Amino acid sequence: MQLNLPANPSTGASWALRSMPNSLMLLGVDYHNSAQCKKGMVGCSGLRSYTFEAVANGVGELKLNYGRAWEKDSWESKNITISVQP
């Protein structure tokens, strides 16, 4: 299973995975610039990708925050309810 979220780390903002269901195992986190972002460009947006493996059946919630580390009062929270079936 893969979760892709819009991101722009060049602005100092990043996604943080706060919690996930026990039925998932996190395999990796990656970032890909958008196709419009050419080599050497700054301020480009892209996608933060989380790759998970289902290890048990269950329903749970992925909880994430997006923002800058020094601006915790303005972080965006995202909760995603998922049903897991390996």
Backbone as CSV, one residue per row, in Angstrom:
resi,resn,N_x,N_y,N_z,CA_x,CA_y,CA_z,C_x,C_y,C_z
1,MET,0.847,-1.170,0.000,0.000,0.000,0.000,0.893,1.234,0.000
2,GLN,0.512,2.215,-0.792,1.279,3.460,-0.838,0.347,4.647,-0.638
3,LEU,0.801,5.594,0.167,0.086,6.840,0.418,0.935,7.976,-0.120
4,ASN,0.381,8.777,-1.036,1.079,9.921,-1.617,0.409,11.204,-1.163
5,LEU,1.193,12.123,-0.625,0.664,13.390,-0.123,1.415,14.553,-0.760
6,PRO,0.714,15.630,-1.146,1.395,16.792,-1.708,2.314,17.411,-0.659
7,ALA,3.503,17.827,-1.108,4.485,18.391,-0.177,5.382,19.382,-0.896
8,ASN,6.002,20.256,-0.108,6.955,21.220,-0.646,8.055,21.434,0.395
9,PRO,8.982,20.470,0.523,10.006,20.562,1.565,10.973,21.728,1.390
10,SER,11.058,22.302,0.196,11.972,23.429,-0.004,11.523,24.663,0.773
11,THR,10.272,24.667,1.247,9.771,25.780,2.060,9.990,25.518,3.550
12,GLY,10.557,24.345,3.884,10.776,23.988,5.281,9.655,23.157,5.864
13,ALA,8.595,22.940,5.110,7.460,22.158,5.595,7.654,20.687,5.253
14,SER,7.216,19.808,6.145,7.325,18.384,5.884,6.197,17.632,6.590
15,TRP,5.957,16.420,6.129,4.978,15.538,6.749,5.646,14.753,7.870
16,ALA,4.913,14.531,8.946,5.372,13.695,10.055,4.291,12.656,10.342
17,LEU,4.650,11.391,10.304,3.726,10.309,10.620,3.663,10.179,12.137
18,ARG,2.512,10.559,12.717,2.350,10.528,14.180,2.026,9.139,14.688
19,SER,1.145,8.428,13.992,0.798,7.069,14.419,0.154,6.327,13.255
20,MET,0.163,4.992,13.386,-0.447,4.137,12.374,-0.957,2.877,13.062
21,PRO,-1.886,2.170,12.409,-2.425,0.961,13.034,-1.365,-0.143,13.126
22,ASN,-1.520,-1.004,14.109,-0.601,-2.133,14.280,-0.675,-3.117,13.116
23,SER,-1.723,-3.027,12.321,-1.890,-3.933,11.183,-1.023,-3.539,9.987
24,LEU,-0.295,-2.424,10.088,0.594,-1.967,9.024,2.042,-1.940,9.499
25,MET,2.955,-2.158,8.544,4.380,-1.988,8.801,4.890,-0.961,7.783
26,LEU,5.577,0.062,8.269,6.140,1.092,7.388,7.399,0.538,6.731
27,LEU,7.408,0.527,5.388,8.556,0.012,4.642,9.496,1.117,4.178
28,GLY,8.940,2.307,3.918,9.800,3.377,3.435,9.071,4.684,3.243
29,VAL,9.863,5.759,3.204,9.354,7.111,2.969,10.240,7.720,1.890
30,ASP,9.606,8.366,0.902,10.361,8.930,-0.206,9.722,10.248,-0.637
31,TYR,10.455,11.032,-1.407,9.935,12.289,-1.952,10.288,12.364,-3.432
32,HIS,9.328,12.801,-4.233,9.537,12.975,-5.669,9.061,14.359,-6.064
33,ASN,9.932,15.125,-6.739,9.533,16.433,-7.272,8.482,16.251,-8.355
34,SER,7.651,17.274,-8.543,6.670,17.246,-9.617,7.390,17.269,-10.964
35,ALA,6.695,16.872,-12.018,7.279,16.838,-13.363,7.679,18.225,-13.837
36,GLN,7.024,19.273,-13.330,7.333,20.644,-13.732,8.637,21.152,-13.122
37,CYS,9.148,20.476,-12.128,10.362,20.910,-11.438,11.584,20.425,-12.206
38,LYS,12.307,21.351,-12.762,13.511,21.028,-13.526,14.740,21.118,-12.629
39,LYS,15.822,20.486,-13.030,17.064,20.460,-12.248,17.509,21.884,-11.907
40,GLY,17.799,22.119,-10.625,18.272,23.419,-10.164,17.176,24.371,-9.719
41,MET,15.909,24.040,-9.999,14.800,24.905,-9.569,14.564,24.732,-8.074
42,VAL,14.195,25.817,-7.396,13.847,25.753,-5.979,12.386,26.144,-5.804
43,GLY,11.794,25.729,-4.709,10.398,26.069,-4.437,9.414,25.166,-5.140
44,CYS,9.893,24.054,-5.698,9.021,23.125,-6.418,8.253,22.242,-5.443
45,SER,7.048,21.935,-5.822,6.266,21.002,-5.020,6.473,19.588,-5.543
46,GLY,5.923,18.630,-4.825,6.035,17.235,-5.223,5.161,16.368,-4.356
47,LEU,5.550,15.108,-4.211,4.782,14.157,-3.417,5.675,13.456,-2.405
48,ARG,5.208,13.380,-1.162,5.834,12.561,-0.126,5.104,11.228,-0.172
49,SER,5.848,10.146,-0.318,5.256,8.810,-0.443,5.620,7.956,0.761
50,TYR,4.613,7.363,1.351,4.789,6.398,2.440,4.397,5.034,1.892
51,THR,5.275,4.043,2.050,4.981,2.690,1.591,4.804,1.794,2.807
52,PHE,3.674,1.095,2.833,3.316,0.226,3.958,3.099,-1.196,3.457
53,GLU,3.240,-2.136,4.380,2.853,-3.520,4.119,1.800,-3.901,5.141
54,ALA,0.747,-4.562,4.682,-0.286,-5.056,5.590,0.233,-6.327,6.256
55,VAL,0.189,-6.366,7.587,0.676,-7.536,8.322,-0.436,-8.246,9.092
56,ALA,-1.613,-7.622,9.151,-2.761,-8.225,9.842,-4.031,-7.530,9.366
57,ASN,-5.151,-8.194,9.529,-6.441,-7.570,9.226,-6.771,-6.544,10.288
58,GLY,-7.498,-5.531,9.888,-7.949,-4.563,10.875,-8.358,-3.243,10.249
59,VAL,-8.996,-2.438,11.063,-9.372,-1.072,10.687,-8.639,-0.153,11.639
60,GLY,-8.075,0.894,11.104,-7.333,1.822,11.951,-7.171,3.166,11.283
61,GLU,-6.341,3.988,11.892,-6.167,5.350,11.416,-4.693,5.696,11.281
62,LEU,-4.358,6.291,10.132,-3.051,6.910,9.956,-3.200,8.352,10.410
63,LYS,-2.306,8.824,11.264,-2.358,10.204,11.748,-1.067,10.896,11.357
64,LEU,-1.206,12.017,10.626,-0.048,12.756,10.125,-0.198,14.236,10.408
65,ASN,0.934,14.919,10.478,0.969,16.384,10.582,1.805,16.921,9.433
66,TYR,1.453,18.131,8.955,2.230,18.798,7.915,2.499,20.223,8.355
67,GLY,3.757,20.624,8.319,4.093,21.994,8.682,5.591,22.149,8.876
68,ARG,5.953,23.309,9.384,7.353,23.627,9.678,7.623,23.372,11.159
69,ALA,8.777,22.802,11.454,9.111,22.424,12.833,9.008,23.601,13.789
70,TRP,9.326,24.815,13.336,9.324,25.990,14.208,7.961,26.681,14.266
71,GLU,6.943,26.141,13.585,5.594,26.728,13.585,4.554,25.678,13.976
72,LYS,4.755,25.016,15.083,3.879,23.916,15.481,2.427,24.332,15.689
73,ASP,2.171,25.599,15.978,0.794,26.056,16.182,-0.005,26.088,14.883
74,SER,0.673,26.075,13.741,-0.043,26.161,12.461,0.023,24.866,11.655
75,TRP,0.423,23.759,12.277,0.494,22.493,11.554,-0.893,22.031,11.124
76,GLU,-0.946,21.444,9.953,-2.166,20.818,9.438,-2.169,19.364,9.899
77,SER,-3.283,18.901,10.421,-3.411,17.495,10.812,-4.238,16.748,9.777
78,LYS,-3.854,15.507,9.520,-4.589,14.667,8.573,-4.745,13.298,9.205
79,ASN,-5.994,12.847,9.332,-6.301,11.513,9.845,-6.990,10.743,8.741
80,ILE,-6.469,9.564,8.429,-7.001,8.740,7.342,-7.408,7.389,7.908
81,THR,-8.696,7.065,7.837,-9.181,5.769,8.301,-8.979,4.762,7.182
82,ILE,-8.378,3.622,7.541,-8.111,2.599,6.539,-8.559,1.229,7.027
83,SER,-8.894,0.380,6.073,-9.213,-1.020,6.349,-8.081,-1.838,5.754
84,VAL,-7.461,-2.682,6.580,-6.269,-3.426,6.166,-6.618,-4.902,6.023
85,GLN,-6.226,-5.440,4.869,-6.398,-6.880,4.607,-5.156,-7.370,3.883
86,PRO,-4.303,-8.162,4.559,-3.076,-8.640,3.895,-3.374,-9.610,2.752
